Amino acid sequence: MSVTPSQKERVLVVEDESDLSNSLAYALRAGGYEAQVANRGESALQALQSFAPDLILLDLMLPDMSGLDICRAIRSHPDPAQPSIIVVSARVQEVDRVVGFELGADDYVVKPFSVRELMLRVEARLRMRKAALQGKASDSVAESSQPALTLGNLRIDEAAHRVFVSEAEVHVSALEMRLLVQLFHSPGRMLTRRELLTKVWGYHPDVASRTVDTHIKRLRDKLGPAAPLLQTVRGVGFRLADPEQSKSRSS
């Protein structure tokens, strides 16, 4: 379902803690969004049709089903205008973040959290979603003529959303693809976490997050032999190494 400029953007809060869900709904409405609350997984799935949210704030521990099952159900649908998903959970283990991202979550926020920061994340995700929907047709035409990006044994076909390592395909998420492409366009140059949060996730620079680190680690696991190309500048940020520069330094 397309969103017209006159419509308020819709946010579905899937949370069984009534105090928290009501607080989030209040903050969203105060921020100019239309908000609806679902306190069970079943009612959340029904709201996908009746409310047609642009974004979902999704708790993982619901009384009748896992939020991960809801995320999986949403992402298995072929609708190109799927809602953005921000997981909001008390689960703090890295494996929970990784599974959430693998199933298609766009972001992961750990409880307790700053409502102000969460609202900034909501704003960023909705802004990026709107831009993607509005520019999808023109972008597809432009990208169709773009050559593949190649660095060492890593090849990225951005238009086809495909990544290859030593000619073997590696499956990456949309966010992982954007992260790779952003780093690729500055080989050898370090990008700070704040720069990546702004350019890839669309966050305000004041927002602190370990989201970048989680995605970098997951990308390294997926890239295998090409993982050394993805380097960490300790305490600062990340860069995609230029193998030609590495050869010249070692010679």
KOLROPA-315105 format. One record per residue (C-alpha): residue in three letters; x, y, z. Coordinates in nm, 4 decimals, always signed. Each point is the difference from the previous one (the first is absolute). Example, Ala and Ser with C-alpha at 12.3 -4.5 7.8 and 13.67 -1.06 7.14 Angstrom:
   rest          x          y          z
    Ala    +1.2300    -0.4500    +0.7800
    Ser    +0.1370    +0.3440    -0.0660
This chain:
   rest          x          y          z
    Met    +0.0000    +0.0000    +0.0000
    Ser    +0.1539    +0.3327    -0.1034
    Val    +0.0201    +0.2925    +0.2396
    Thr    -0.1122    +0.3439    -0.1165
    Pro    +0.1554    +0.3168    +0.1433
    Ser    -0.3287    +0.0944    +0.1696
    Gln    -0.0106    -0.3156    +0.2066
    Lys    +0.1576    -0.0316    +0.3415
    Glu    +0.2583    -0.2742    +0.0112
    Arg    -0.1309    -0.2972    +0.1957
    Val    +0.1915    -0.1795    +0.2751
    Leu    -0.1160    -0.3247    +0.1563
    Val    +0.1234    -0.0643    +0.3549
    Val    +0.0100    -0.3738    +0.0700
    Glu    +0.0575    -0.0186    +0.3752
    Asp    -0.1794    -0.1861    +0.2797
    Glu    +0.1141    +0.2316    +0.2823
    Ser    -0.2893    +0.2459    +0.0071
    Asp    +0.1876    +0.2839    +0.1753
    Leu    +0.2791    -0.0121    -0.2573
    Ser    -0.2277    -0.0385    -0.3015
    Asn    -0.2167    +0.2914    +0.1116
    Ser    +0.3081    +0.2175    +0.0595
    Leu    +0.1361    -0.0819    -0.3452
    Ala    -0.3359    +0.0647    -0.1653
    Tyr    -0.0222    +0.3369    +0.1773
    Ala    +0.3521    +0.0981    -0.1089
    Leu    -0.0713    -0.1030    -0.3594
    Arg    -0.3241    +0.1967    -0.0177
    Ala    +0.1733    +0.3010    +0.1522
    Gly    +0.2585    -0.0362    -0.2740
    Gly    -0.2635    +0.0217    -0.2728
    Tyr    -0.0465    -0.3704    -0.0748
    Glu    -0.3130    -0.2111    +0.0050
    Ala    +0.0542    -0.2768    +0.2546
    Gln    -0.1774    -0.3235    +0.0845
    Val    +0.0813    -0.2563    +0.2686
    Ala    -0.0164    -0.3797    -0.0240
    Asn    +0.0715    -0.1944    +0.3198
    Arg    +0.0029    -0.3459    -0.1607
    Gly    +0.1538    -0.1499    -0.3089
    Glu    -0.3354    -0.0986    -0.1482
    Ser    -0.1388    +0.3523    +0.0233
    Ala    +0.3255    +0.1345    -0.1459
    Leu    -0.0364    -0.2209    -0.3073
    Gln    -0.3600    +0.1166    -0.0403
    Ala    +0.1121    +0.3639    +0.0265
    Leu    +0.2349    -0.0510    -0.2939
    Gln    -0.3101    -0.0140    -0.2193
    Ser    -0.2380    +0.2368    +0.1796
    Phe    +0.2488    +0.2682    +0.1114
    Ala    +0.2662    -0.0461    -0.2745
    Pro    +0.2903    +0.1404    +0.2046
    Asp    +0.3014    +0.1684    -0.1555
    Leu    +0.2149    -0.1079    +0.2958
    Ile    -0.0297    -0.2552    +0.2809
    Leu    +0.1534    +0.0217    +0.3471
    Leu    +0.0191    -0.3702    +0.0791
    Asp    +0.0528    -0.1682    +0.3355
    Leu    +0.1355    -0.3536    -0.0273
    Met    -0.1622    -0.1501    +0.3104
    Leu    -0.3752    +0.0014    -0.0529
    Pro    -0.2514    -0.2182    +0.1882
    Asp    -0.1183    -0.2000    -0.3010
    Met    +0.2966    -0.0110    -0.2411
    Ser    +0.3551    +0.1178    -0.0552
    Gly    +0.0561    +0.3367    -0.1604
    Leu    +0.2538    -0.1749    -0.2220
    Asp    -0.2854    -0.1999    -0.1539
    Ile    -0.1800    +0.3268    -0.0759
    Cys    +0.3134    +0.1410    -0.1586
    Arg    +0.0414    -0.3152    -0.2095
    Ala    -0.3645    +0.0122    -0.1118
    Ile    +0.0279    +0.3645    -0.1090
    Arg    +0.3216    -0.0481    -0.1953
    Ser    -0.1303    -0.3141    -0.1736
    His    -0.2735    +0.2097    -0.1638
    Pro    +0.0857    +0.1277    -0.3507
    Asp    -0.1491    +0.3469    +0.0577
    Pro    +0.2654    +0.2563    -0.1103
    Ala    -0.1396    +0.2551    +0.2477
    Gln    +0.0693    -0.2073    +0.3104
    Pro    +0.0187    +0.1913    +0.3295
    Ser    +0.3317    +0.0747    +0.1632
    Ile    +0.0569    -0.2060    +0.3154
    Ile    +0.1772    +0.1167    +0.3148
    Val    +0.0322    -0.2752    +0.2600
    Val    -0.0377    +0.1320    +0.3567
    Ser    +0.0983    -0.2765    +0.2401
    Ala    +0.1487    -0.0807    +0.3391
    Arg    +0.2106    -0.2708    -0.1625
    Val    +0.3571    +0.1270    +0.0059
    Gln    +0.1963    -0.2938    -0.1423
    Glu    +0.1766    +0.0572    -0.3302
    Val    -0.1583    -0.3149    -0.1435
    Asp    -0.3450    +0.1589    +0.0458
    Arg    +0.1092    +0.3067    -0.1969
    Val    +0.1507    -0.2133    -0.2754
    Val    -0.3121    -0.2164    -0.0342
    Gly    -0.2183    +0.3110    -0.0055
    Phe    +0.2053    +0.1551    -0.2791
    Glu    +0.0088    -0.3279    -0.1930
    Leu    -0.3805    -0.0172    +0.0077
    Gly    -0.0264    +0.3506    -0.1409
    Ala    -0.0069    +0.2429    +0.2924
    Asp    +0.1339    +0.3426    -0.0943
    Asp    +0.1171    +0.0882    +0.3494
    Tyr    +0.0248    -0.1444    +0.3514
    Val    -0.0505    +0.2041    +0.3181
    Val    +0.0651    -0.1488    +0.3447
    Lys    -0.2232    +0.0765    +0.2986
    Pro    +0.0229    +0.2226    +0.1964
    Phe    +0.0500    +0.2691    -0.2606
    Ser    -0.0218    +0.3733    -0.0555
    Val    -0.3365    +0.0940    -0.1513
    Arg    +0.1667    +0.2979    -0.1695
    Glu    +0.2561    -0.2264    -0.1673
    Leu    -0.2698    -0.2445    -0.1053
    Met    -0.2005    +0.2821    -0.1581
    Leu    +0.3119    +0.1059    -0.1944
    Arg    +0.0351    -0.3558    -0.1265
    Val    -0.3664    -0.0113    -0.0988
    Glu    +0.0406    +0.3267    -0.1887
    Ala    +0.3115    -0.1271    -0.1789
    Arg    -0.1548    -0.3312    -0.1024
    Leu    -0.3169    +0.1649    -0.1305
    Arg    +0.1994    +0.2604    -0.1916
    Met    +0.2105    -0.2691    -0.1682
    Arg    -0.3049    -0.2137    -0.0760
    Lys    -0.1818    +0.2932    -0.1615
    Ala    +0.3050    +0.0871    -0.2106
    Ala    +0.0361    -0.3612    -0.1096
    Leu    -0.3654    -0.0259    -0.1046
    Gln    -0.0007    +0.3315    -0.1828
    Gly    +0.3239    -0.0642    -0.1822
    Lys    -0.0384    -0.3685    -0.0733
    Ala    -0.1024    +0.0318    -0.3652
    Ser    +0.2628    +0.2569    -0.0977
    Asp    +0.2719    -0.1750    +0.1994
    Ser    -0.0636    -0.3334    -0.1684
    Val    +0.0570    +0.1591    -0.3423
    Ala    +0.3208    +0.1727    +0.1081
    Glu    +0.1404    -0.3022    +0.1816
    Ser    -0.0610    -0.2343    -0.2922
    Ser    +0.2909    +0.1611    -0.1870
    Gln    +0.2421    +0.0035    +0.2931
    Pro    +0.2983    -0.2365    -0.0222
    Ala    +0.0780    -0.2426    +0.2816
    Leu    +0.2270    +0.1262    +0.2793
    Thr    +0.3158    -0.2102    +0.0373
    Leu    +0.2685    +0.0074    +0.2682
    Gly    +0.2395    -0.2935    +0.0273
    Asn    -0.2097    -0.3175    +0.0192
    Leu    -0.3136    +0.1987    +0.0913
    Arg    -0.2529    +0.0918    -0.2695
    Ile    -0.3198    +0.1954    +0.0626
    Asp    -0.2820    +0.0216    -0.2538
    Glu    -0.1982    +0.2806    +0.1607
    Ala    -0.2756    +0.0079    -0.2629
    Ala    -0.0738    -0.3724    +0.0401
    His    +0.0601    +0.0063    +0.3794
    Arg    +0.2610    -0.2773    -0.0239
    Val    +0.3385    -0.0443    +0.1654
    Phe    +0.2690    -0.2444    -0.1090
    Val    +0.3188    -0.1142    +0.1721
    Ser    +0.2406    -0.1838    -0.2332
    Glu    -0.3019    -0.0332    -0.2355
    Ala    -0.2077    -0.1827    +0.2649
    Glu    -0.3181    +0.1890    +0.0885
    Val    -0.0446    +0.1266    +0.3554
    His    -0.3518    +0.0947    +0.1122
    Val    -0.0229    +0.3347    +0.1813
    Ser    -0.2861    +0.2103    +0.1324
    Ala    -0.0978    +0.3387    -0.1423
    Leu    +0.1749    +0.1798    +0.2870
    Glu    +0.3140    -0.2102    -0.0406
    Met    +0.0020    +0.0855    -0.3704
    Arg    -0.0269    +0.3736    +0.0742
    Leu    +0.2803    -0.0282    +0.2552
    Leu    +0.2279    -0.1815    -0.2448
    Val    -0.0694    +0.2472    -0.2809
    Gln    +0.0617    +0.2986    +0.2286
    Leu    +0.3379    -0.1412    +0.1051
    Phe    +0.0818    -0.1061    -0.3556
    His    -0.0235    +0.3533    -0.1334
    Ser    +0.2793    +0.1062    +0.2387
    Pro    +0.2553    -0.2880    -0.0170
    Gly    +0.2764    +0.0493    +0.2538
    Arg    -0.1819    +0.2919    +0.1660
    Met    -0.1239    -0.0422    +0.3533
    Leu    -0.3653    +0.0833    +0.0689
    Thr    -0.1014    +0.0623    +0.3603
    Arg    -0.2972    -0.1711    +0.1584
    Arg    -0.1833    +0.3330    -0.0012
    Glu    +0.0645    +0.0468    -0.3711
    Leu    -0.1315    -0.3487    -0.0740
    Leu    -0.3040    +0.0483    +0.2235
    Thr    -0.0799    +0.3212    -0.1855
    Lys    +0.0689    -0.1215    -0.3547
    Val    -0.1258    -0.3599    +0.0221
    Trp    -0.2651    +0.0082    +0.2736
    Gly    -0.0974    +0.3672    -0.0232
    Tyr    +0.0473    +0.0651    +0.3725
    His    +0.0731    +0.3345    +0.1556
    Pro    +0.3729    +0.0162    +0.0857
    Asp    -0.0764    +0.0390    +0.3714
    Val    -0.1545    -0.3486    +0.0161
    Ala    +0.2389    -0.2609    +0.1415
    Ser    -0.0471    -0.3580    -0.1168
    Arg    +0.1749    -0.3384    -0.0193
    Thr    -0.2058    -0.0806    -0.3088
    Val    +0.2973    +0.0679    -0.2294
    Asp    +0.2232    -0.2430    +0.1914
    Thr    -0.2635    -0.2734    -0.0136
    His    -0.0354    +0.0345    -0.3767
    Ile    +0.3757    +0.0141    -0.0557
    Lys    +0.0504    -0.3211    +0.1970
    Arg    -0.2796    -0.1720    -0.1888
    Leu    +0.1430    +0.1165    -0.3321
    Arg    +0.3437    -0.1360    +0.0886
    Asp    -0.1548    -0.3369    +0.0777
    Lys    -0.1757    -0.0005    -0.3377
    Leu    +0.2923    +0.1249    -0.2091
    Gly    +0.2334    -0.2830    +0.1037
    Pro    +0.3213    +0.0316    -0.2101
    Ala    -0.0803    +0.3662    -0.0691
    Ala    -0.0493    +0.0838    +0.3706
    Pro    +0.3541    +0.1503    +0.0350
    Leu    -0.1097    +0.2752    -0.2399
    Leu    -0.2378    +0.1262    +0.2712
    Gln    +0.2283    +0.1619    +0.2570
    Thr    -0.0648    +0.1541    +0.3410
    Val    +0.1725    +0.3193    +0.1066
    Arg    -0.0070    -0.0684    +0.3727
    Gly    -0.2184    +0.2383    +0.1946
    Val    -0.0822    +0.2120    -0.3044
    Gly    -0.1630    -0.1727    -0.2955
    Phe    +0.0417    -0.2294    -0.2994
    Arg    +0.1439    -0.0068    -0.3497
    Leu    +0.0074    -0.2229    -0.3032
    Ala    +0.3656    -0.0736    -0.0690
    Asp    +0.1468    +0.0671    -0.3428
    Pro    +0.1967    -0.3180    -0.0880
    Glu    +0.2121    +0.1924    -0.2539
    Gln    +0.1162    +0.2409    +0.2684
    Ser    +0.0746    -0.2925    +0.2299
    Lys    +0.2154    -0.1583    -0.2710
    Ser    +0.1936    +0.3229    -0.0612
    Arg    +0.0745    +0.0414    +0.3714
    Ser    +0.1214    -0.3589    +0.0300
    Ser    +0.2212    +0.0154    -0.3124
